[in-house]
Amino acid sequence: MAYKFNERGKSPIKNNISFLLFAVTASLLFAAIGLQAQTPTPTPTPTPEPRNETITWFGGYNVTSSVEVGVRGVSVGGNDNKYRSDFNYRPGVRLFDSSFLLENKDKKSRAIDSLLVTTSGWNADPSGFTRISVERAGFYRFDSNVRQVVYFNNLNNHTRNGHNADTRHNFGDFDLSLYPNNDNFRLRFGGGFNSTKGSGTITTRAYSDEYPVDSRVNNGTTDLRAGIDGKLLGFNLSLSYGYRRFKDNTFYSTLGNLGYNTTNTARIATFERQYPIKGTTQYGLFNIQRTFAKKLDFTGRVIYSSTDRQFEFLETITGRDNSNNQVDLDRFNIRGDSKRPQTRADLGITYAVTNNFRISNSFTYDSFNISGGNAFAEALYTRTAAGGSRNPVFTNNLSHRVTDFERFMNTIEADFQVKDWLGFNIGYRYAKRKIVIQGFNQPLPPATNLTRTLIEEEEDNQTNTIIAGMKLKPLKNWVIFADVESGDADNAFTRLANYKFTNLRLRSRWSFNQFAFNISAITKDNENPSTSTAPAGNYPSGDFIANTKSRIFSAYIDWTPISKFSFSGGYTYQHLTAETDIVINTGTLVRGFSRFYMRDHNAFFNFSAQPFKRVSIFAGYNYNNDRGQGDRISPAPAILVTSYPFRLFTAETRIAMKLTRNIEWNVGYQYIGYNERIQPLSVGGPQDYHANLPYTSLRFYFGGGER
Amino acid sequence: MASTKTIKVVLLGAFTLFLAVWLASGTYSKMFDTGKTVEALSVLPDDKDKTGFVGSETCQACHEDAFKEFSGTKHAKLSELKGWKDKVQGCESCHGPGKDHVEGGGDKTKIISFKNKNAKEISESCLTCHAGKESHNNFRRGDHWRNNVGCTDCHTAHGPQLASFKPGSIITPGEATRENPTDATLAMLKKSEPQLCISCHSETKAQFSKPFRHKVLEGTMKCSDCHNSHGGFEPKQTKLTVGADASCVKCHSDKQGPFVFEHAPLKVEGCSACHTPHGSANPKMLKRPQVRQLCFECHSGITDQLSDGPTGGPHSQTSIRSQNCTVCHSAIHGSNTSRVFFR
């Protein structure tokens, strides 16, 4: 087997060290087991469970904790880029699923009544988190959530392998609540951050060709928020204020780039783009709620937010254009700004006519205005292919756009609990939406025609939707849910008519003792009639539709007959067909179709058992097989048939052995296999791979609490 | 249009005014302070005074296990808080006064039991105290309520009965256990996220197992990062962030705009117009593997988009060049510099 760890410059020595580290650790642990096994034991070893002793620190705190640290090895055969894009588990030390809980069991409150730290995945995993919750009952509560995602994307079947990334996204949230259990007065303070850094590629277009260019990604945000909650005249009130600052200083460059079309004359010798963006968002949020006499529940919310951003775009290109002229300098200098104030108001009312019959109404008003403009300046200095002089070309213009959006939506529904075993609901949603787009493009000197082109587009629509559902409990442990939603979706923009949709969900949950069996079926039918456009010239006439039909069937079982054995498994089938009318040029323009098929089967099981007091085992398997279009082939040039057939399966096994009462040794192995069929738009062969991921770890237990 | 400075002044002014009104109104007045007690008692069938209460220790005599579980929960901690001293605490805050039940030798008809109540009745009892928090305000109008999924379908008022730790998958953090507590332990959930949600929404397990996915099974994200299980005004009970933005831009801040040239679906339809947020086999979690198919589904009827002449043009689908739409239209989320999203 060819071991292939990382083709992005990491030394194989480092990878070998990781494997060596893994091997040494595993050997040491085996040795430890062996030594332990050989040590004469004068008395029987105490049964390692149950672990319900109490560790008391500082007089009155209980500690319950388990921390697992280990090391993983990785070998990948096949397409490492696809493996890294899908999973990206790396070799090295890893912090497994771990937690630490400190609880004050005294009646008397202390500075810390509870502290919980949970963490997983750091270092050798593509994602990791650390969450901390600290609380003193009645006085404060602090929550933090710090996460990291290492994002890798390098794929043959997307944008000609031109939109890649190898970035690290760090983000976190911190929230402090004072007097969290006080209904009359609570204070909230919070903050957060986002930071994405790394490298990537993006495509740019110049001289009738497209070029992948490198990017040095650097963007992020800082958030601050504060709020106050309280009770006034019987109303629960909440007022929040938030502030976000964001920036993007991503830098783009490339050298000696022939572009995707290597046969034409266009090419880039040098390319640099500086595109700093910065902006802020400020928002205020007000909430009000009251329940009157346990009959009428009333909730209102108003949000006002305003976002503004400023940018400066400076791009310089040298090379050759598609007429073989030498481009000495093509400089773009574009500046501008944009803003988006948004107002949103919501009102919800529920009236309990009887204990079993309620009527609810939810009203939403949403309005935003996006306005932005730029001043565009391009200076193009070229010479002929032979070096002869050409006049420089200067292009200057102004552009401005305003998008006004306004929507009212009202949903009225009633739910009726006929019997304890039967309830149903029915509702109606009405929405009215208006969108107006205005703007202009204004050429500036040295252009001779300075006519301003005005843009104005307006779309109104009204949608109606019916909602209905029921819950049936034929047996004490068997519940059936069903609901349907049918009507017009209020989510299509100006160029298309509303989606007509029907969504149906059916779920059944049956549980008996330690056995649970769920099945569900979800169907979604979307029909987009599209607005027909007047045929021009040789274009085919008539409506152009886009239809999507999706069927999902899922079954799931969970069985834990005894505490030492558990099994869960499931199967999900997704059947999706999308078809859209298009125009295809086959010499003449003809009406055609583009059809997409997904026939995806997913099955999994997880199994764990404790065959011996000291030994536990786990096995898991996940299989995904999308058969895509199957045997369907395009019957004519004007009909495009697309899909993405692939198989992905992961298998995993793990053995845990208790070395002592508080230490557990784990060894495991994971296998990932992936196969795909070459895609029509792929620039390479199949991106198949398989990966072997052995690992070993130690889990340390502290305490156990008195639960 | 109001300037940023004006907005700041208005928001800060409103904030200060609210604080002043609250302080001046004496919300610590007895009338509202005892309101909680009255509401809590209102779940009782008849008796609305406190004479029938016997205290949780009395309940312990017969319900030892339930008492032990309950005593470790946040609910039990309330008795230590100054603001709850005069209110009904412990078992009887939900089950009502126990005097008749005790004197009746444990007569089940003389105590409030939730075993045979439907989900809405149980939830109404919980909402007596838990309504009023911003995140819970729409529970009565949410999808879970509508489908009769109540508070105790996910939470356990007596505290979770956790199993012992078992080894599980290396890549997915396991459920909360006695030895390995998680957020679920503090939130009194029956199981940890996402296992709890998946136990009903089983199809999402398959979605989160796709090659491209949000790291929910891996624990880095939780269902509740994007959805509010307690209801909301948004479709699919998604959360808003940074004011009225979709929850996606909390992390994907570079897509939040506003742009000079907006790609309409971004703000109007939302990210899920093109992406499948749970998971997908397609790069970038797109709905379709080939970008062109995705674009066609909106841009199908535009006669000047797919070909600009009988001899072919920049959008002729017979050329690989124009089959990957976002190679040219690379700033597809919106652009400040190109009205056709070239840069």
Chai-1 contact restraints between the chains, C-beta under 6 A:
chainA,res_idxA,chainB,res_idxB,connection_type,confidence,min_distance_angstrom,max_distance_angstrom,comment,restraint_id
A,T64,B,P181,contact,1.0,0.0,6.0,A-B,restraint_1
A,S66,B,E179,contact,1.0,0.0,6.0,A-B,restraint_2
A,S66,B,N180,contact,1.0,0.0,6.0,A-B,restraint_3
A,D86,B,P211,contact,1.0,0.0,6.0,A-B,restraint_4
A,D97,B,P173,contact,1.0,0.0,6.0,A-B,restraint_5
A,S99,B,N180,contact,1.0,0.0,6.0,A-B,restraint_6
A,S99,B,P181,contact,1.0,0.0,6.0,A-B,restraint_7
A,L101,B,P181,contact,1.0,0.0,6.0,A-B,restraint_8
A,K107,B,E80,contact,1.0,0.0,6.0,A-B,restraint_9
A,S109,B,E80,contact,1.0,0.0,6.0,A-B,restraint_10
A,L116,B,L186,contact,1.0,0.0,6.0,A-B,restraint_11
A,T118,B,T182,contact,1.0,0.0,6.0,A-B,restraint_12
A,S120,B,P173,contact,1.0,0.0,6.0,A-B,restraint_13
A,S120,B,G219,contact,1.0,0.0,6.0,A-B,restraint_14
A,S127,B,K215,contact,1.0,0.0,6.0,A-B,restraint_15
A,S127,B,E218,contact,1.0,0.0,6.0,A-B,restraint_16
A,S127,B,T220,contact,1.0,0.0,6.0,A-B,restraint_17
A,F129,B,T220,contact,1.0,0.0,6.0,A-B,restraint_18
A,S133,B,L186,contact,1.0,0.0,6.0,A-B,restraint_19
A,A137,B,K77,contact,1.0,0.0,6.0,A-B,restraint_20
A,G138,B,L81,contact,1.0,0.0,6.0,A-B,restraint_21
A,R147,B,T220,contact,1.0,0.0,6.0,A-B,restraint_22
A,L155,B,P283,contact,1.0,0.0,6.0,A-B,restraint_23
A,H158,B,P283,contact,1.0,0.0,6.0,A-B,restraint_24
A,T159,B,N324,contact,1.0,0.0,6.0,A-B,restraint_25
A,T159,B,T326,contact,1.0,0.0,6.0,A-B,restraint_26
A,T159,B,V327,contact,1.0,0.0,6.0,A-B,restraint_27
A,R160,B,N324,contact,1.0,0.0,6.0,A-B,restraint_28
A,R160,B,V327,contact,1.0,0.0,6.0,A-B,restraint_29
A,G162,B,V327,contact,1.0,0.0,6.0,A-B,restraint_30
A,F171,B,C251,contact,1.0,0.0,6.0,A-B,restraint_31
A,N181,B,L81,contact,1.0,0.0,6.0,A-B,restraint_32
A,N182,B,G83,contact,1.0,0.0,6.0,A-B,restraint_33
A,N184,B,T27,contact,1.0,0.0,6.0,A-B,restraint_34
A,N194,B,S253,contact,1.0,0.0,6.0,A-B,restraint_35
A,I202,B,S330,contact,1.0,0.0,6.0,A-B,restraint_36
A,T203,B,V327,contact,1.0,0.0,6.0,A-B,restraint_37
A,T203,B,S330,contact,1.0,0.0,6.0,A-B,restraint_38
A,R205,B,C328,contact,1.0,0.0,6.0,A-B,restraint_39
A,R205,B,F342,contact,1.0,0.0,6.0,A-B,restraint_40
A,E210,B,V327,contact,1.0,0.0,6.0,A-B,restraint_41
A,E210,B,C328,contact,1.0,0.0,6.0,A-B,restraint_42
A,N219,B,D254,contact,1.0,0.0,6.0,A-B,restraint_43
A,T221,B,S253,contact,1.0,0.0,6.0,A-B,restraint_44
A,G230,B,W22,contact,1.0,0.0,6.0,A-B,restraint_45
A,K231,B,T27,contact,1.0,0.0,6.0,A-B,restraint_46
A,K231,B,F32,contact,1.0,0.0,6.0,A-B,restraint_47
A,L232,B,W22,contact,1.0,0.0,6.0,A-B,restraint_48
A,L232,B,S25,contact,1.0,0.0,6.0,A-B,restraint_49
A,L232,B,T27,contact,1.0,0.0,6.0,A-B,restraint_50
A,N236,B,G132,contact,1.0,0.0,6.0,A-B,restraint_51
A,S238,B,E134,contact,1.0,0.0,6.0,A-B,restraint_52
A,L239,B,F15,contact,1.0,0.0,6.0,A-B,restraint_53
A,L239,B,F18,contact,1.0,0.0,6.0,A-B,restraint_54
A,Y241,B,L11,contact,1.0,0.0,6.0,A-B,restraint_55
A,Y241,B,F15,contact,1.0,0.0,6.0,A-B,restraint_56
A,R244,B,V242,contact,1.0,0.0,6.0,A-B,restraint_57
A,F246,B,S253,contact,1.0,0.0,6.0,A-B,restraint_58
A,D248,B,D254,contact,1.0,0.0,6.0,A-B,restraint_59
A,T281,B,V242,contact,1.0,0.0,6.0,A-B,restraint_60
A,Q282,B,I7,contact,1.0,0.0,6.0,A-B,restraint_61
A,Y283,B,G243,contact,1.0,0.0,6.0,A-B,restraint_62
A,G284,B,L11,contact,1.0,0.0,6.0,A-B,restraint_63
A,N287,B,E134,contact,1.0,0.0,6.0,A-B,restraint_64
A,Q289,B,G132,contact,1.0,0.0,6.0,A-B,restraint_65
A,Q289,B,N137,contact,1.0,0.0,6.0,A-B,restraint_66
A,T291,B,A131,contact,1.0,0.0,6.0,A-B,restraint_67
A,D297,B,R140,contact,1.0,0.0,6.0,A-B,restraint_68
A,T299,B,N137,contact,1.0,0.0,6.0,A-B,restraint_69
A,I303,B,G243,contact,1.0,0.0,6.0,A-B,restraint_70
A,I303,B,A244,contact,1.0,0.0,6.0,A-B,restraint_71
A,S305,B,G243,contact,1.0,0.0,6.0,A-B,restraint_72
A,S305,B,A244,contact,1.0,0.0,6.0,A-B,restraint_73
A,S306,B,I7,contact,1.0,0.0,6.0,A-B,restraint_74
A,T307,B,P258,contact,1.0,0.0,6.0,A-B,restraint_75
A,F311,B,N336,contact,1.0,0.0,6.0,A-B,restraint_76
A,F313,B,T337,contact,1.0,0.0,6.0,A-B,restraint_77
A,I334,B,T337,contact,1.0,0.0,6.0,A-B,restraint_78
A,G336,B,V260,contact,1.0,0.0,6.0,A-B,restraint_79
A,G336,B,N336,contact,1.0,0.0,6.0,A-B,restraint_80
A,S338,B,P258,contact,1.0,0.0,6.0,A-B,restraint_81
A,S338,B,V260,contact,1.0,0.0,6.0,A-B,restraint_82
A,R340,B,P258,contact,1.0,0.0,6.0,A-B,restraint_83
A,Q342,B,A244,contact,1.0,0.0,6.0,A-B,restraint_84
A,R344,B,A244,contact,1.0,0.0,6.0,A-B,restraint_85
A,D346,B,F233,contact,1.0,0.0,6.0,A-B,restraint_86
A,G348,B,N138,contact,1.0,0.0,6.0,A-B,restraint_87
A,G348,B,R141,contact,1.0,0.0,6.0,A-B,restraint_88
A,T350,B,R140,contact,1.0,0.0,6.0,A-B,restraint_89
A,S360,B,R141,contact,1.0,0.0,6.0,A-B,restraint_90
A,S362,B,R141,contact,1.0,0.0,6.0,A-B,restraint_91
A,T364,B,F233,contact,1.0,0.0,6.0,A-B,restraint_92
A,I370,B,P258,contact,1.0,0.0,6.0,A-B,restraint_93
A,I370,B,E262,contact,1.0,0.0,6.0,A-B,restraint_94
A,G372,B,V260,contact,1.0,0.0,6.0,A-B,restraint_95
A,N374,B,V260,contact,1.0,0.0,6.0,A-B,restraint_96
A,T403,B,E262,contact,1.0,0.0,6.0,A-B,restraint_97
A,Q417,B,N118,contact,1.0,0.0,6.0,A-B,restraint_98
A,D420,B,N118,contact,1.0,0.0,6.0,A-B,restraint_99
A,G423,B,N148,contact,1.0,0.0,6.0,A-B,restraint_100
A,N425,B,R146,contact,1.0,0.0,6.0,A-B,restraint_101
A,G469,B,R146,contact,1.0,0.0,6.0,A-B,restraint_102
A,G469,B,N147,contact,1.0,0.0,6.0,A-B,restraint_103
A,K471,B,N147,contact,1.0,0.0,6.0,A-B,restraint_104
A,K471,B,N148,contact,1.0,0.0,6.0,A-B,restraint_105
A,F481,B,N147,contact,1.0,0.0,6.0,A-B,restraint_106
A,N491,B,E269,contact,1.0,0.0,6.0,A-B,restraint_107
A,F493,B,A264,contact,1.0,0.0,6.0,A-B,restraint_108
A,F493,B,P265,contact,1.0,0.0,6.0,A-B,restraint_109
A,F493,B,V268,contact,1.0,0.0,6.0,A-B,restraint_110
A,L496,B,C298,contact,1.0,0.0,6.0,A-B,restraint_111
A,N518,B,S202,contact,1.0,0.0,6.0,A-B,restraint_112
A,S530,B,S300,contact,1.0,0.0,6.0,A-B,restraint_113
A,S530,B,G301,contact,1.0,0.0,6.0,A-B,restraint_114
A,T533,B,G301,contact,1.0,0.0,6.0,A-B,restraint_115
A,T533,B,T303,contact,1.0,0.0,6.0,A-B,restraint_116
A,A536,B,T303,contact,1.0,0.0,6.0,A-B,restraint_117
A,N538,B,P310,contact,1.0,0.0,6.0,A-B,restraint_118
A,Y539,B,T303,contact,1.0,0.0,6.0,A-B,restraint_119
A,F544,B,S300,contact,1.0,0.0,6.0,A-B,restraint_120
A,F544,B,G301,contact,1.0,0.0,6.0,A-B,restraint_121
A,A546,B,E297,contact,1.0,0.0,6.0,A-B,restraint_122
A,A546,B,S300,contact,1.0,0.0,6.0,A-B,restraint_123
A,I552,B,E203,contact,1.0,0.0,6.0,A-B,restraint_124
A,S554,B,S202,contact,1.0,0.0,6.0,A-B,restraint_125
A,S554,B,E203,contact,1.0,0.0,6.0,A-B,restraint_126
A,Y556,B,S202,contact,1.0,0.0,6.0,A-B,restraint_127
A,G570,B,S202,contact,1.0,0.0,6.0,A-B,restraint_128
A,T572,B,E203,contact,1.0,0.0,6.0,A-B,restraint_129
A,T572,B,A206,contact,1.0,0.0,6.0,A-B,restraint_130
A,T580,B,F296,contact,1.0,0.0,6.0,A-B,restraint_131
A,T580,B,E297,contact,1.0,0.0,6.0,A-B,restraint_132
A,T580,B,S300,contact,1.0,0.0,6.0,A-B,restraint_133
A,D581,B,S300,contact,1.0,0.0,6.0,A-B,restraint_134
A,I582,B,F296,contact,1.0,0.0,6.0,A-B,restraint_135
A,I582,B,S300,contact,1.0,0.0,6.0,A-B,restraint_136
A,I582,B,L306,contact,1.0,0.0,6.0,A-B,restraint_137
A,V583,B,L306,contact,1.0,0.0,6.0,A-B,restraint_138
A,V583,B,S307,contact,1.0,0.0,6.0,A-B,restraint_139
A,I584,B,Q317,contact,1.0,0.0,6.0,A-B,restraint_140
A,N585,B,S307,contact,1.0,0.0,6.0,A-B,restraint_141
A,N585,B,G312,contact,1.0,0.0,6.0,A-B,restraint_142
A,N585,B,S316,contact,1.0,0.0,6.0,A-B,restraint_143
A,T588,B,P310,contact,1.0,0.0,6.0,A-B,restraint_144
A,S594,B,Q293,contact,1.0,0.0,6.0,A-B,restraint_145
A,S594,B,F296,contact,1.0,0.0,6.0,A-B,restraint_146
A,F596,B,R288,contact,1.0,0.0,6.0,A-B,restraint_147
A,F596,B,Q293,contact,1.0,0.0,6.0,A-B,restraint_148
A,N602,B,A206,contact,1.0,0.0,6.0,A-B,restraint_149
A,S608,B,K166,contact,1.0,0.0,6.0,A-B,restraint_150
A,S616,B,K166,contact,1.0,0.0,6.0,A-B,restraint_151
A,S616,B,P167,contact,1.0,0.0,6.0,A-B,restraint_152
A,F618,B,P167,contact,1.0,0.0,6.0,A-B,restraint_153
A,F618,B,G168,contact,1.0,0.0,6.0,A-B,restraint_154
A,G620,B,S169,contact,1.0,0.0,6.0,A-B,restraint_155
A,N622,B,S209,contact,1.0,0.0,6.0,A-B,restraint_156
A,D626,B,A281,contact,1.0,0.0,6.0,A-B,restraint_157
A,T642,B,Q290,contact,1.0,0.0,6.0,A-B,restraint_158
A,T642,B,Q293,contact,1.0,0.0,6.0,A-B,restraint_159
A,Y644,B,A281,contact,1.0,0.0,6.0,A-B,restraint_160
A,Y644,B,P289,contact,1.0,0.0,6.0,A-B,restraint_161
A,F646,B,A281,contact,1.0,0.0,6.0,A-B,restraint_162
A,E652,B,S169,contact,1.0,0.0,6.0,A-B,restraint_163
A,R654,B,P167,contact,1.0,0.0,6.0,A-B,restraint_164
A,A656,B,P167,contact,1.0,0.0,6.0,A-B,restraint_165
A,G668,B,I170,contact,1.0,0.0,6.0,A-B,restraint_166
A,L681,B,Q290,contact,1.0,0.0,6.0,A-B,restraint_167
A,L681,B,Q323,contact,1.0,0.0,6.0,A-B,restraint_168
A,L681,B,N324,contact,1.0,0.0,6.0,A-B,restraint_169
A,Y695,B,I170,contact,1.0,0.0,6.0,A-B,restraint_170
A,Y701,B,E179,contact,1.0,0.0,6.0,A-B,restraint_171
A,R707,B,G72,contact,1.0,0.0,6.0,A-B,restraint_172
A,R707,B,R178,contact,1.0,0.0,6.0,A-B,restraint_173
